[in-house]
Amino acid sequence: MKKEMKKVFTIIFIVILPLSLSAQALGSISGRVTDKKTGEFLPGVNVIIESLHLGTVTNNQGEFILKKIPAGNYSLSVSFIGYSTFERQISLRRGELIKLDFSIEEHSEKLNEVVVSAKSEVREIRELAMPITVISMSQLSGTVNSISDVLNKSVGITMRNSGGVGSASRLSVRGLEGKRIGFFIDETPMNDNSDFIDVNDIPMDMIERIEIYKGVIPAKFGGNAMGGAVNIVIKEYPDRYADFSYTLESFNTHKIQAVFKRNLKDKGLVIGGGGFYTYSDNNYTMESPHVEGLKIKREHDKFKKLTLAGTIEATKLWFDKIKFEPVFINTYKEIQGIEYDIREAHTKSQAYILGNSFEKDNFFIEGLDFDMSNAIAYTEYNLIDTAMQWYDWEGIAYNSDSEYGGELGNRYASNADNKKFTYMNKLNLEYLINEKHSINFNSTFTLADGKPKDDLRELSLRKKTVFDSKMRSWIVGFTYDYRTKDDRFLNSLTSRYYLYTMNTKSSNMYGLGEVKDVALSKNNIGFSDAMRYRFTTNFLAKISAGYDVRIPSETELLGDGILTEPSESLLPERNMSVNIGVMYSLLGKSKSNLQLELSGFYMHLKDMIRFTKSPWGGARYQNFGEMQTLGIEFEAKADILSTLYSYGNITYQDLRDVRDYEENSTISNPTKDMRMPNIPYLFANVGLEFHKENLFGGTEQNTRIFADLAFVEEYLYDFEMTNDQRRIPRSTTVDLGFEHSFMNERLFISGKIKNLTDANILSEFNRPLPGRVLGIKLRYIFK
């Protein structure tokens, strides 16, 4: 690893250093754009020299810079939606550096009572009525972070991985986790495809922003989520664009990403494509959570994933946009043992997906926006477990319990070939009645037909344990927004209807008992109301309350036929939540860009679905009963200096078991009012970022250096019934990183040291995570 890193650094400095000394004879124009009336800095303003086809947009402080400009006379255009366009004639001498500030005037365009106004999209989303955290592109660009790293720095959020690269991950929002939390890409539900695409799979360079909804989720998302959601918004690239990056990390981890786009305006077509490839040995050394003093090197945890995607978009038809997007995903994952030494078992999966969408503003009537998407997917999932022996960590071999082999669970052989066909239709209609009233209707219909097959397991158990299934779900949502003319008050009222049906057969995963027909039909309703009141232009308050329902997933109901038993009698989860918070923001209004946010929340979850292990070695999902949560979170962000940004946040979430009795009995619950185990209750993050142009001399260079510290207090492994019960220990980790760009942000080099002190970190159920991880990344943008 050290030799590879040294070679990379040598190549970088041989190739790149001369570039920093070039282009001295070219000029530049920089400055700041503000609102003429309020003096507020304006982010996202277009600053363009049309004759050179050269342009940029202002940052969060309203600043812009145009570089590499030949001497000459030019017309500089400053434009922003909702503001009058401003033009100025510029005369630039050879090598001259000009600084210009602009103040532009706001205006409104009235179209049949529809008012068009301007505001940064990230800021506009943050100021919605529901509790939300928004992480913008400027906080993500160019780093070697994974999405887990970014989310774990966010207030109220934890992302718990079970191992290294490609391991299973569970997102927790205010203590609610797993399938309760919605996972969306461009507002498309992805929870049911988590075996094929994980949050961490998406390259950071492809992301425009990450939206984290807490407590209340917009109806337009559809999907089956409760208590929170993460929506990853993919970038809209310029008309001509290409981007390539390569990342090298510890444990022989390689990540390659490429994307391109071309807008054929004369033909009304946009074509694009890209993909990413990840490989990792994941061969880090860990301490066994089960045998004190035992060191284990993970020699059977390789991970490979290839994802390819394309897009064809038509823009000159009746619809504003018609888009087709084919996707292919291939994954290979070895299964790493923790309790004993797994040497052969592994999984493979393939997904073939075709998506298309139709968009039309003013759909037949003024103010009605139409957005419909369809996706069909064919997926295959294979588990291969045919080892004739299994081993303990002393290297002692034992014969498999089955004559056909098997080293997982109770060691029955498996050669699963599970196929599934899925179709999803999502319709979103948004009608802006006038500047005060708008409504949104969303319908999400999903069809999934599964055809699992495992002949070897049937031979091993002498009985069929997996069966074909047919699942249908329909979720309908309706939202009414009321906004006062001065935007001081906003109210969002949402209702949802859930319908879920399934037909299949079921039997015990060990082949015990009779085969049963399963015919499920479940429906329910949910609703929420969220209000936001702006006391001043800088200070606002939010309050929301909701009653949400989550229908059990297919895996929870039917198990996987391998390690998880069926639980077809599961009830839907129901959650009552209340959220209240205040936000003070000087973003774009002061050099400090100070942002403060304080929130409190309460949740009462009934019929909670919990994954539990059986005494005989299997596992299943079951309705646990009731859980209550009280919590508070605080976050602060600010530019301490023009070159120094800082953030900090802290979350306290107290989750308690409030069941009066043991499940399905009249026996008093011995853990009543005890804290829920295996969920962190106190954690905090702080960070600093230094950024400066041309820090090392030369021109067209930008440097970012950042440091992050994360703290998680010790928490319970299981309900604490005795004083000597084990816990998941307190952890403090420090990450350091840098990013340096050349050629007006075309060429990037970035690096990171994750877990600088090599602290021993344990995740859920005391699963060891990698220690210190080094990474370096090269990226080039073809503009």
Residue pairs with C-beta under 8 A, 6 or more apart in sequence:
1 250
1 252
1 774
4 248
5 248
5 774
5 776
8 248
8 776
8 778
9 776
12 749
12 778
16 742
16 747
16 749
19 742
19 743
19 747
20 696
20 697
20 698
20 699
20 700
20 701
20 742
21 698
23 67
23 68
23 699
23 700
24 95
24 699
25 94
25 95
26 67
26 68
26 69
26 70
26 95
27 69
27 70
27 71
27 92
27 93
27 94
27 95
27 96
27 97
27 98
28 65
28 66
28 67
28 68
28 69
28 97
28 98
28 699
29 65
29 66
29 69
29 76
29 90
29 92
29 98
29 99
29 100
30 63
30 64
30 65
30 66
30 97
30 98
30 99
30 100
31 63
31 64
31 99
31 100
31 101
31 102
32 41
32 58
32 61
32 62
32 63
32 64
32 101
32 102
33 41
33 42
33 45
33 47
33 58
33 62
33 64
33 78
33 80
33 101
33 102
33 103
33 104
34 40
34 41
34 42
34 62
34 101
34 102
34 103
34 104
35 42
35 83
35 103
35 104
35 106
36 103
36 104
36 105
36 106
37 105
37 106
38 537
38 589
39 103
39 589
40 588
40 589
41 58
41 60
41 61
41 62
41 63
41 588
41 589
42 58
42 62
42 80
42 83
42 104
42 588
43 57
43 58
43 59
43 60
43 61
43 62
43 120
43 123
43 588
44 57
44 58
44 80
44 120
44 121
45 57
45 58
45 62
45 64
45 78
45 79
45 80
45 83
45 104
46 55
46 56
46 57
46 77
46 78
46 79
46 80
47 55
47 56
47 57
47 58
47 64
47 66
47 76
47 77
47 78
48 54
48 55
48 76
48 77
48 79
49 55
49 66
49 69
49 74
49 75
49 76
49 77
49 90
50 75
50 77
51 74
51 75
52 69
52 70
52 74
54 66
54 69
55 66
56 64
56 65
56 66
57 64
58 64
59 138
60 120
60 138
60 587
60 588
60 593
61 588
61 591
61 593
61 639
61 642
62 588
65 693
67 699
67 700
67 744
68 700
68 744
69 92
70 92
71 92
71 93
71 94
71 95
71 96
72 91
72 92
73 89
73 90
73 91
73 92
74 89
74 90
74 91
74 92
75 87
75 88
75 89
75 90
76 87
76 88
76 89
76 90
76 100
77 85
77 86
77 87
78 85
78 86
78 87
78 88
78 102
78 104
79 85
79 86
80 104
80 118
81 116
81 118
82 106
82 107
82 108
82 109
82 116
82 117
82 118
82 119
83 104
83 105
83 106
83 107
83 118
84 104
84 105
84 107
86 102
86 104
88 100
88 102
90 98
90 100
92 98
106 117
106 118
108 115
108 116
108 117
109 115
109 116
111 366
112 366
112 367
113 434
113 435
114 366
114 367
114 432
114 434
114 435
115 435
120 588
121 209
122 134
122 136
122 209
123 585
123 587
123 588
125 132
125 134
125 211
126 132
126 133
126 134
126 583
126 585
127 532
127 534
127 540
127 583
128 490
128 492
128 530
128 532
129 490
129 491
129 492
129 530
129 531
129 532
129 542
129 544
130 213
130 214
130 215
130 216
130 217
130 218
130 492
130 528
130 530
130 542
130 544
130 579
131 213
131 214
131 215
131 216
131 542
131 544
131 579
131 581
131 599
131 601
132 211
132 212
132 213
132 214
133 154
133 155
133 156
133 157
133 211
133 212
133 214
133 635
134 209
134 210
134 211
134 212
135 150
135 154
135 209
135 210
135 212
136 208
136 209
137 207
137 208
137 209
137 235
139 150
140 150
140 204
140 207
140 209
140 210
141 204
141 205
141 739
142 205
142 704
142 739
142 741
142 748
142 750
142 777
142 779
143 204
143 706
143 737
143 739
143 750
143 752
143 777
144 247
144 249
144 737
144 750
144 751
144 752
144 775
144 776
144 777
145 204
145 737
145 752
146 200
146 204
147 159
147 199
147 200
147 202
147 204
147 207
147 210
147 232
148 159
148 161
148 169
148 199
148 200
149 735
149 754
150 204
150 210
151 157
151 158
151 159
151 171
151 199
151 210
151 212
151 230
152 158
152 159
152 685
152 710
153 647
153 649
153 685
153 687
153 708
153 710
154 212
154 649
154 685
155 597
155 633
155 634
155 635
155 649
155 650
155 651
155 685
156 173
156 174
156 212
156 214
156 599
156 631
156 633
156 651
156 653
157 171
157 172
157 173
157 212
158 171
158 172
158 680
158 683
158 712
159 169
159 170
159 171
159 172
159 199
160 169
160 170
160 172
160 177
160 763
160 764
161 167
161 168
161 169
161 200
161 763
161 769
162 168
162 169
162 763
162 764
162 767
163 282
163 298
163 301
163 336
163 767
163 769
163 770
164 251
164 280
164 282
164 284
164 298
164 301
164 303
164 769
164 770
165 200
165 249
165 251
165 253
165 278
165 280
165 282
165 303
166 198
166 200
166 278
166 280
166 282
166 303
166 305
166 331
166 333
167 282
167 303
168 198
169 198
169 199
169 200
170 177
170 178
170 764
171 177
171 178
171 181
171 183
171 199
171 230
172 181
172 679
172 680
173 181
173 212
173 214
173 227
173 228
173 229
173 230
174 214
174 215
174 227
174 228
174 601
174 603
174 629
174 631
174 633
174 651
174 653
175 603
175 629
175 631
175 653
175 655
175 676
175 679
175 681
176 226
176 227
176 228
176 575
176 603
176 605
176 629
177 679
178 611
179 191
179 224
179 550
179 553
179 556
180 225
180 226
180 227
180 228
180 550
180 573
180 575
181 225
181 227
181 228
181 229
181 230
182 189
182 191
182 213
182 217
182 221
182 223
182 224
182 225
182 228
182 229
182 230
182 231
183 189
183 190
183 191
183 194
183 199
183 229
183 230
184 190
184 221
184 223
184 229
184 230
184 231
184 232
185 197
185 202
185 231
185 232
185 234
186 231
186 232
186 233
186 234
187 220
187 221
187 222
187 231
187 428
188 355
188 373
188 375
188 424
188 426
189 221
189 222
189 223
189 224
189 225
189 424
189 426
189 444
189 446
190 197
191 223
191 224
191 225
191 553
192 422
192 446
192 448
192 553
192 554
193 351
193 377
193 379
193 422
195 349
195 379
195 381
196 329
196 331
196 349
196 351
196 379
197 307
197 329
197 351
199 230
199 232
201 276
201 278
201 305
201 307
202 232
203 245
203 255
203 257
203 276
205 243
205 245
205 257
205 259
205 779
206 234
206 235
206 257
206 259
206 274
207 232
207 233
207 234
207 235
208 233
208 234
208 235
208 236
209 233
210 230
210 231
210 232
210 233
211 230
211 231
211 233
212 228
212 229
212 230
213 228
213 229
213 230
213 231
214 227
214 228
214 579
214 599
214 601
215 227
215 228
215 544
215 546
215 577
215 578
215 579
215 601
215 603
216 492
216 494
216 528
216 530
216 544
216 546
216 577
216 579
217 225
217 228
217 229
217 548
218 440
218 479
218 492
218 494
219 440
219 441
219 442
219 477
219 478
219 479
219 494
219 495
219 496
220 428
220 430
220 440
220 442
220 477
220 479
221 229
221 231
221 442
221 477
222 426
222 442
222 443
222 444
222 475
222 477
223 229
223 444
223 475
224 473
224 475
224 498
224 550
224 551
224 553
225 548
225 550
226 548
226 549
226 550
226 573
226 575
227 548
227 575
227 577
227 603
227 605
237 243
237 259
237 261
237 272
238 261
238 783
239 261
239 262
239 263
239 265
239 270
240 261
240 262
240 263
240 783
241 259
241 260
241 261
241 781
241 782
241 783
242 258
242 259
242 260
242 261
242 781
242 782
243 257
243 258
243 259
243 260
243 274
243 779
243 780
243 781
243 782
244 257
244 258
244 779
244 780
244 782
245 255
245 256
245 257
245 258
245 748
245 777
245 778
245 779
245 780
246 254
246 255
246 256
246 257
246 777
246 778
246 779
247 253
247 254
247 255
247 256
247 775
247 776
247 777
247 778
248 254
248 775
248 776
248 777
249 255
249 280
249 773
249 774
249 775
249 776
250 284
250 770
250 772
250 773
250 774
250 775
251 280
251 281
251 282
251 283
251 284
251 770
251 773
252 279
252 280
252 281
252 283
253 278
253 279
253 280
253 281
253 282
253 775
254 277
254 278
254 279
254 280
255 276
255 277
255 278
255 279
256 276
256 277
257 274
257 275
257 276
257 277
258 274
258 275
258 276
259 272
259 273
259 274
259 275
260 272
260 273
260 274
261 270
261 271
261 272
262 270
262 271
262 272
263 269
263 270
264 270
264 271
267 316
268 314
268 315
268 316
268 317
269 312
269 313
269 314
269 315
270 311
270 312
270 313
270 315
271 310
271 311
271 312
271 313
272 310
272 311
272 313
273 308
273 309
273 310
273 311
274 308
274 309
275 306
275 307
275 308
275 309
276 305
276 306
276 307
277 304
277 305
277 306
277 307
278 303
278 304
278 305
279 302
279 303
279 304
280 302
280 303
281 301
281 302
282 298
282 301
282 302
282 303
282 336
282 770
283 297
283 298
283 299
283 301
284 297
284 298
284 770
284 771
285 295
285 296
285 297
285 298
285 771
286 295
286 296
286 297
286 298
286 768
287 293
287 294
287 295
287 296
287 760
287 768
288 294
288 295
288 296
288 338
288 393
288 768
289 338
289 762
289 765
289 766
289 767
289 768
290 338
290 339
291 393
294 393
296 393
298 336
300 334
300 335
300 336
300 337
300 341
300 342
300 343
300 344
301 334
301 335
301 336
302 332
302 333
302 334
303 331
303 332
303 333
303 334
304 330
304 331
304 332
304 333
305 329
305 330
305 331
305 332
306 328
306 329
306 330
306 331
307 327
307 328
307 329
307 330
308 327
308 328
309 325
309 326
309 327
309 328
310 325
310 326
311 323
311 324
311 325
312 323
312 324
312 325
313 321
313 322
313 323
313 324
314 321
314 322
314 323
315 321
318 360
319 358
319 359
319 360
320 359
320 360
320 361
321 357
321 358
321 359
322 356
322 357
322 358
322 359
323 355
323 356
323 357
323 359
324 354
324 355
324 356
325 354
325 355
325 356
325 357
326 353
326 354
326 355
327 351
327 352
327 353
327 354
327 355
328 350
328 351
328 352
328 353
329 349
329 350
329 351
329 353
330 348
330 349
330 350
331 347
331 348
331 349
331 350
332 346
332 347
332 348
333 346
333 347
333 348
334 345
334 346
335 342
335 345
335 346
335 347
335 408
336 342
337 343
338 767
340 390
340 391
340 392
340 393
341 390
341 391
341 392
341 393
341 395
342 390
342 407
342 408
343 387
343 391
343 407
344 384
344 385
344 386
344 387
344 407
345 383
345 384
345 385
345 387
345 407
345 408
346 383
346 384
347 381
347 382
347 383
347 384
348 381
348 382
348 384
349 379
349 380
349 381
349 382
350 379
350 380
351 377
351 378
351 379
351 380
352 377
352 378
352 379
353 375
353 376
353 377
354 375
354 376
354 377
355 373
355 374
355 375
356 373
356 374
356 375
357 371
357 372
357 373
357 374
358 370
358 371
358 372
358 373
359 369
359 370
359 371
360 369
360 370
361 369
361 370
362 368
362 369
363 369
363 370
363 429
367 431
367 432
367 433
368 429
368 430
368 431
369 429
369 430
369 431
369 432
370 428
370 429
371 427
371 428
371 429
371 430
372 425
372 426
372 427
372 428
373 424
373 425
373 426
374 423
374 424
374 425
374 426
375 422
375 423
375 424
376 421
376 422
376 423
377 420
377 421
377 422
377 423
378 419
378 420
378 421
378 422
379 419
379 420
379 422
380 417
380 418
380 419
381 416
381 418
381 420
382 415
382 416
382 417
382 418
383 414
383 415
383 416
383 562
384 414
384 415
384 416
385 405
385 406
385 407
385 408
385 413
385 414
385 415
386 404
386 405
386 406
386 413
386 414
386 415
386 456
387 400
387 405
387 406
387 407
388 399
388 400
388 405
389 397
389 398
389 399
389 400
389 407
390 397
390 398
390 400
390 407
390 411
391 397
391 398
392 398
400 406
400 407
400 411
400 413
401 410
401 411
401 412
402 411
402 412
402 413
402 460
403 460
404 412
404 413
404 456
404 459
404 460
405 413
405 460
406 412
406 413
406 414
406 460
408 414
408 562
408 563
409 562
409 563
409 617
409 618
410 510
410 616
410 617
410 618
412 457
412 460
412 461
412 510
413 456
413 457
413 459
413 460
414 454
414 456
414 457
414 460
414 562
415 454
415 455
415 456
415 457
416 452
416 453
416 454
416 457
416 466
416 561
416 562
417 452
417 453
417 454
418 450
418 451
418 452
418 453
418 454
418 466
419 450
419 451
419 452
419 453
420 448
420 449
420 450
420 451
421 448
421 449
422 446
422 447
422 448
422 449
423 446
423 447
423 448
424 444
424 445
424 446
424 447
425 443
425 444
425 445
426 442
426 443
426 444
426 445
427 441
427 442
427 443
427 444
428 440
428 441
428 442
429 440
429 441
429 442
430 438
430 439
430 440
430 441
431 438
431 439
431 440
432 438
433 439
435 483
435 485
436 482
436 483
436 484
436 485
437 480
437 481
437 482
437 483
438 480
438 481
438 483
439 478
439 479
439 480
439 481
440 477
440 478
440 479
440 481
441 476
441 477
441 478
442 475
442 476
442 477
442 478
442 479
443 474
443 475
443 476
443 477
444 473
444 474
444 475
444 476
445 472
445 473
445 474
446 471
446 472
446 473
446 474
447 471
447 472
448 469
448 470
448 471
448 472
448 554
449 468
449 469
449 470
449 471
450 468
450 469
450 470
450 471
450 504
450 554
451 468
452 466
452 467
452 468
452 469
452 561
453 466
454 465
454 466
454 561
454 562
457 465
457 466
457 561
457 562
458 464
458 465
461 510
461 511
462 511
463 507
463 511
464 507
464 515
465 507
465 508
465 509
465 510
465 511
465 561
466 561
467 504
467 505
467 506
467 507
467 515
468 504
468 505
469 502
469 503
469 504
469 554
469 558
470 502
470 503
470 504
471 500
471 501
471 502
471 554
472 499
472 500
472 501
472 502
473 498
473 499
473 500
473 501
473 551
474 497
474 498
474 499
475 496
475 497
475 498
475 499
476 496
476 497
477 494
477 495
477 496
477 497
478 494
478 495
478 496
479 492
479 493
479 494
480 492
480 493
480 494
481 490
481 491
481 492
481 493
482 489
482 490
482 491
483 489
483 490
483 491
484 490
487 534
488 533
488 534
489 531
489 532
489 533
489 534
490 531
490 532
490 533
491 529
491 530
491 531
491 532
492 529
492 530
492 531
493 527
493 528
493 529
494 527
494 528
494 529
494 530
494 546
495 525
495 526
495 527
496 525
496 526
496 527
496 548
496 549
497 523
497 524
497 525
498 522
498 523
498 524
498 525
498 526
498 549
498 551
498 572
499 522
499 523
500 520
500 521
500 522
500 523
500 551
501 520
501 521
501 522
502 518
502 519
502 520
502 554
502 557
502 558
503 518
503 519
503 520
504 518
504 558
505 515
505 516
505 517
505 518
506 515
506 516
506 518
506 558
506 566
506 568
507 513
507 514
507 515
507 516
507 566
508 565
508 566
509 559
509 561
509 562
509 563
509 564
509 565
509 566
509 618
510 618
516 568
518 557
518 558
518 566
518 568
520 557
520 568
522 551
522 572
524 549
524 551
524 572
524 574
525 549
526 546
526 547
526 548
526 549
527 546
527 547
528 544
528 545
528 546
528 547
528 548
529 544
529 545
529 546
530 542
530 543
530 544
530 546
531 542
531 543
531 544
532 540
532 541
532 542
533 540
533 541
534 540
535 541
537 589
538 584
538 585
538 586
538 589
539 582
539 583
539 584
540 582
540 583
541 580
541 581
541 582
541 583
542 579
542 580
542 581
542 582
542 583
542 599
543 578
543 579
543 580
543 581
544 577
544 578
544 579
544 580
545 576
545 577
545 578
545 579
546 575
546 576
546 577
547 574
547 575
547 576
548 574
548 575
548 577
549 572
549 573
549 574
549 575
550 572
550 573
550 575
550 609
551 572
552 567
552 570
552 571
552 572
552 573
552 609
552 621
555 564
556 567
556 570
556 609
556 621
557 566
557 567
557 568
557 570
557 621
558 566
558 568
559 565
559 566
559 567
559 620
563 618
563 619
564 618
564 619
564 620
564 621
565 614
565 618
565 619
565 620
566 620
567 620
567 621
567 622
570 609
570 621
570 622
570 623
571 607
571 623
572 607
573 605
573 606
573 607
573 608
573 609
574 605
574 606
574 607
575 603
575 604
575 605
575 606
576 603
576 604
577 601
577 602
577 603
577 604
578 601
578 602
578 603
579 599
579 600
579 601
580 599
580 600
580 601
581 597
581 598
581 599
581 600
582 597
582 598
582 599
583 595
583 596
583 597
584 594
584 595
584 596
584 597
585 594
585 595
585 596
586 592
586 593
586 594
586 595
587 593
587 594
587 595
591 639
591 642
592 638
592 639
592 640
593 637
593 638
593 639
594 636
594 637
594 638
595 635
595 636
595 637
595 638
596 634
596 635
596 636
597 634
597 635
597 636
598 632
598 633
598 634
599 632
599 633
599 634
600 631
600 632
600 633
601 629
601 630
601 631
601 632
601 633
602 628
602 629
602 630
602 631
603 627
603 628
603 629
604 626
604 627
604 628
604 629
604 658
605 626
605 627
605 628
605 629
606 625
606 626
607 623
607 624
607 625
608 623
608 624
608 625
608 626
608 627
609 621
609 622
609 623
609 624
610 621
610 622
610 623
610 624
611 619
611 620
611 621
612 619
612 620
612 621
612 622
613 619
614 620
622 663
623 663
624 659
624 663
625 657
625 658
625 659
625 663
625 669
626 657
626 658
626 659
627 655
627 656
627 657
627 658
627 676
628 655
628 656
628 658
629 653
629 654
629 655
629 656
630 653
630 654
631 651
631 652
631 653
631 654
632 651
632 652
633 649
633 650
633 651
633 652
634 649
634 650
635 647
635 648
635 649
636 647
636 648
636 649
637 645
637 646
637 647
638 645
638 646
638 647
639 645
639 646
640 646
643 690
643 691
643 692
644 688
644 689
644 690
644 691
645 688
645 689
645 691
646 686
646 687
646 688
646 689
647 685
647 686
647 687
648 684
648 685
648 686
648 687
649 684
649 685
650 682
650 683
650 684
651 682
651 683
651 684
652 681
652 682
653 679
653 680
653 681
653 682
654 675
654 681
655 675
655 676
655 679
655 681
656 673
656 674
656 675
656 676
657 669
657 671
657 672
657 673
657 674
657 675
657 676
657 719
658 672
658 673
659 669
659 671
659 672
660 668
660 669
660 672
661 667
661 668
661 669
662 668
662 669
670 721
671 719
671 721
674 719
674 720
675 681
675 716
675 720
676 716
677 715
677 716
677 717
677 718
677 719
677 720
678 715
678 716
678 717
678 718
678 728
678 764
678 765
679 715
680 712
680 713
680 715
681 713
681 715
682 712
682 713
683 710
683 711
683 712
683 713
684 710
684 711
685 708
685 709
685 710
685 711
686 708
686 709
687 706
687 707
687 708
687 709
688 706
688 707
689 704
689 705
689 706
690 703
690 704
690 705
690 706
691 702
691 703
691 704
691 705
692 702
692 703
693 701
693 702
693 703
694 700
694 701
695 701
695 703
696 703
700 742
700 743
700 744
701 740
701 741
701 742
702 740
702 741
702 745
703 738
703 739
703 740
703 741
704 738
704 739
704 740
705 737
705 738
706 736
706 737
706 738
707 734
707 735
707 736
707 737
708 734
708 735
709 732
709 733
709 734
709 735
710 731
710 732
710 733
710 735
711 730
711 731
711 732
712 730
712 731
712 732
713 730
714 727
714 728
714 729
714 730
715 727
715 728
716 725
716 727
716 728
717 725
717 726
717 727
717 728
717 765
717 766
718 725
718 726
720 727
726 766
728 762
728 764
728 766
729 760
729 762
731 759
731 760
731 761
731 762
732 757
732 759
733 754
733 755
733 756
733 757
733 759
733 761
734 755
734 756
734 757
735 752
735 753
735 754
735 755
735 756
736 752
736 753
736 756
737 750
737 751
737 752
737 753
738 750
738 751
738 752
739 748
739 749
739 750
740 748
740 749
740 750
741 747
741 748
741 749
742 748
745 781
746 780
746 781
746 782
746 783
747 779
747 780
747 781
748 777
748 778
748 779
748 780
748 781
749 776
749 777
749 778
749 779
750 776
750 777
750 779
751 774
751 775
751 776
751 777
752 773
752 774
752 775
753 772
753 773
753 774
753 775
754 772
754 773
754 774
754 775
755 761
755 770
755 771
755 772
755 773
756 772
757 772
758 771
758 772
759 771
760 768
760 771
761 768
761 769
761 770
761 771
762 768
762 769
763 769
